[in-house]
């Protein structure tokens, strides 16, 4: 999963063009729980992993960098 593509997706989803690798997304409300389903779908499709309920945590999904770490660890 390419970081630039992930950041572009997150910027479109959040409506905030300043989202960077370490921008808190869910803990700040920038992305809500409804959009979380889109984020999970994106990670599964573009990261090539299947996410379980145990993967849906702030530790794994609150920033683009954490999402990248999750994908790298699961590959």
Secondary structure, DSSP 8 states (H G I E B T S, - for coil): --HHHHHHHHHHHHT-TT--TT---TTTTSS-HHHHHHHHHHHHHHH-----GGG-SHHHHSSHHHHHHHHHHH-
